[in-house]
Amino acid sequence: MEADKIKATIKLAARELFRRYGYKKTSVNDIAKRAKLAKATIYKYFESKEMVLHAILMDYIQDSVDELLAKYEQQQAEIQEVRHQLRDILADALSHNSNESTNGGAA
């Protein structure tokens, strides 16, 4: 298994155990068993159980930021579309008003 996949496996196992039993009641041994890895492998990729939790939290924060940015970008695109529509409406209204003025008010 490559390093990223091993880290992901460890974090997934830890996340499941932390949710089920809590951080304090979960040991590195428990994480290793759940991930089907040797305890030494856990320590090869993470200094401690705390660092596993830190990695899980950082992933959560990154996912949340990515989601917020995607929503922001979508809203900005929608706002830009509304602006274009309003400009078109205003241009049509001004053009219509200009045509009425040059035709002496007759429609």
Sine and cosine of phi, psi and omega as CSV:
sin_phi,cos_phi,sin_psi,cos_psi,sin_omega,cos_omega
0.00,0.00,0.64,-0.77,0.04,-1.00
-0.98,0.19,0.31,-0.95,-0.13,-0.99
-0.83,0.56,-0.71,0.70,-0.03,-1.00
-0.89,0.45,-0.62,0.79,0.01,-1.00
-0.93,0.36,-0.62,0.79,0.03,-1.00
-0.91,0.42,-0.71,0.70,0.04,-1.00
-0.86,0.50,-0.68,0.73,0.00,-1.00
-0.89,0.45,-0.65,0.76,0.03,-1.00
-0.89,0.46,-0.69,0.72,0.02,-1.00
-0.89,0.45,-0.73,0.68,-0.03,-1.00
-0.90,0.43,-0.64,0.77,0.02,-1.00
-0.89,0.45,-0.73,0.68,0.01,-1.00
-0.87,0.49,-0.72,0.70,0.00,-1.00
-0.89,0.45,-0.70,0.72,-0.01,-1.00
-0.85,0.53,-0.71,0.70,0.00,-1.00
-0.89,0.46,-0.70,0.71,-0.01,-1.00
-0.94,0.35,-0.65,0.76,0.03,-1.00
-0.87,0.48,-0.65,0.76,0.02,-1.00
-0.91,0.41,-0.68,0.74,-0.10,-1.00
-0.97,0.23,-0.70,0.71,-0.11,-0.99
-0.92,-0.38,-0.23,0.97,-0.06,-1.00
1.00,-0.07,0.38,-0.92,-0.05,-1.00
-0.89,0.46,-0.74,0.67,-0.09,-1.00
-0.91,0.42,-0.57,0.82,-0.05,-1.00
-1.00,0.08,-0.09,1.00,0.01,-1.00
-0.99,-0.13,0.78,-0.63,0.01,-1.00
-0.97,-0.24,0.25,-0.97,0.09,-1.00
-0.89,0.45,-0.57,0.82,0.09,-1.00
-0.85,0.53,-0.70,0.71,0.01,-1.00
-0.87,0.50,-0.69,0.72,-0.01,-1.00
-0.89,0.45,-0.70,0.72,0.00,-1.00
-0.88,0.48,-0.71,0.71,0.02,-1.00
-0.88,0.47,-0.72,0.69,-0.03,-1.00
-0.90,0.44,-0.61,0.79,-0.01,-1.00
-0.99,0.14,-0.13,0.99,-0.05,-1.00
0.85,0.52,0.72,0.70,0.01,-1.00
-0.75,-0.66,0.31,-0.95,0.09,-1.00
-0.96,0.28,0.52,-0.86,0.05,-1.00
-0.83,0.56,-0.62,0.78,0.02,-1.00
-0.88,0.48,-0.53,0.85,0.03,-1.00
-0.92,0.40,-0.63,0.77,0.04,-1.00
-0.85,0.52,-0.74,0.67,-0.03,-1.00
-0.94,0.33,-0.37,0.93,0.08,-1.00
-0.91,0.41,-0.57,0.82,-0.07,-1.00
-0.98,-0.20,-0.39,0.92,-0.01,-1.00
-0.68,-0.73,0.73,-0.68,-0.03,-1.00
-0.90,0.44,-0.53,0.85,-0.10,-1.00
-0.35,-0.94,0.14,-0.99,0.10,-1.00
-0.88,0.48,-0.60,0.80,0.03,-1.00
-0.87,0.50,-0.62,0.78,0.00,-1.00
-0.95,0.33,-0.50,0.87,0.10,-0.99
-0.90,0.43,-0.73,0.68,0.04,-1.00
-0.87,0.50,-0.69,0.73,0.02,-1.00
-0.85,0.53,-0.70,0.71,0.00,-1.00
-0.89,0.45,-0.64,0.77,0.03,-1.00
-0.89,0.45,-0.71,0.70,0.00,-1.00
-0.91,0.42,-0.64,0.77,0.02,-1.00
-0.90,0.43,-0.63,0.78,0.07,-1.00
-0.88,0.47,-0.69,0.73,0.00,-1.00
-0.89,0.46,-0.70,0.71,0.01,-1.00
-0.89,0.45,-0.70,0.71,0.01,-1.00
-0.88,0.47,-0.69,0.73,0.03,-1.00
-0.89,0.46,-0.66,0.75,0.01,-1.00
-0.91,0.42,-0.69,0.72,0.03,-1.00
-0.89,0.45,-0.70,0.71,0.02,-1.00
-0.86,0.51,-0.67,0.74,0.01,-1.00
-0.90,0.43,-0.69,0.72,0.03,-1.00
-0.89,0.45,-0.67,0.74,0.02,-1.00
-0.90,0.43,-0.64,0.77,0.03,-1.00
-0.90,0.45,-0.67,0.74,0.04,-1.00
-0.90,0.43,-0.67,0.74,0.02,-1.00
-0.88,0.48,-0.73,0.69,-0.01,-1.00
-0.89,0.45,-0.63,0.78,0.04,-1.00
-0.90,0.44,-0.69,0.73,0.02,-1.00
-0.90,0.43,-0.63,0.77,0.03,-1.00
-0.90,0.45,-0.63,0.77,0.04,-1.00
-0.90,0.43,-0.65,0.76,0.02,-1.00
-0.91,0.41,-0.66,0.75,0.04,-1.00
-0.89,0.46,-0.68,0.73,0.01,-1.00
-0.88,0.47,-0.65,0.76,0.02,-1.00
-0.89,0.45,-0.68,0.73,0.03,-1.00
-0.89,0.46,-0.66,0.75,0.04,-1.00
-0.86,0.51,-0.71,0.70,0.02,-1.00
-0.88,0.47,-0.66,0.75,0.01,-1.00
-0.90,0.44,-0.68,0.74,0.02,-1.00
-0.91,0.42,-0.64,0.77,0.06,-1.00
-0.88,0.48,-0.67,0.74,0.01,-1.00
-0.89,0.45,-0.68,0.74,0.01,-1.00
-0.90,0.44,-0.70,0.71,0.01,-1.00
-0.90,0.44,-0.69,0.73,0.01,-1.00
-0.89,0.46,-0.68,0.74,0.04,-1.00
-0.89,0.45,-0.67,0.74,0.00,-1.00
-0.91,0.42,-0.69,0.73,0.02,-1.00
-0.91,0.41,-0.63,0.77,0.02,-1.00
-0.90,0.43,-0.68,0.74,0.01,-1.00
-0.90,0.44,-0.69,0.73,0.02,-1.00
-0.90,0.44,-0.64,0.76,0.01,-1.00
-0.91,0.41,-0.65,0.76,0.02,-1.00
-0.91,0.42,-0.61,0.79,0.03,-1.00
-0.92,0.40,-0.62,0.79,-0.01,-1.00
-0.92,0.40,-0.65,0.76,-0.04,-1.00
-0.98,0.22,-0.34,0.94,0.05,-1.00
-0.99,-0.10,0.24,0.97,0.04,-1.00
0.94,0.33,0.43,0.90,0.05,-1.00
1.00,0.06,-0.09,1.00,0.02,-1.00
-0.99,0.11,0.71,-0.70,0.00,-1.00
-0.99,-0.14,0.00,0.00,0.00,0.00
